Amino acid sequence: MIKLANAQLWVHDQDEALAFYTEKLGWEVRSDVTVAEMGNFRWLTVGPVSQPEIAVVLMAIPGPPMFEPETTEQIKVLMAKGCAGTIFLTTDDCQVSYEELAARGVEFSEPPEERPYGIDSGFHDPSGNSFRLTQVKDLAGV
């Protein structure tokens, strides 16, 4: 059986990202390993406490030899626009989760709003990665 294990987000600063994900989102560190023989490559993963089987890799944007400088800059531009990827989070109560996260310092770009599929809100991490926080309606009876 094939299962989802990790998803990756590019981050500008792994320490800043780590603080955001653990202190503001309340996630936990899954692994934080530096590999000296790979130029001090850092494998840093975090995830929701309630989902130990899933981790998000907070990957520093590499330069040469992995990426040419132009590619690195293109990734940074896309991230600044919130276009480098989106993480979709679900919650039982979007308003309560919104208030909890806002109290921890998460700055929302969109407060909770009623949508055809549920209540939805949006925010970004310090690197510009997009997040949707959604309370999904039960559409089974619709």
Secondary structure, 3 states (H helix, E strand, C coil): CCCCCEEEEEECCHHHHHHHHHHHCCCEEEEEEEEHHHCCEEEEEEECCCCCCCEEEEEECCCCCCCCHHHHHHHHHHHHCCCCCEEEEECCCHHHHHHHHHHCCCCEEEEEEEECCEEEEEEECCCCCEEEEEEECCCCCC
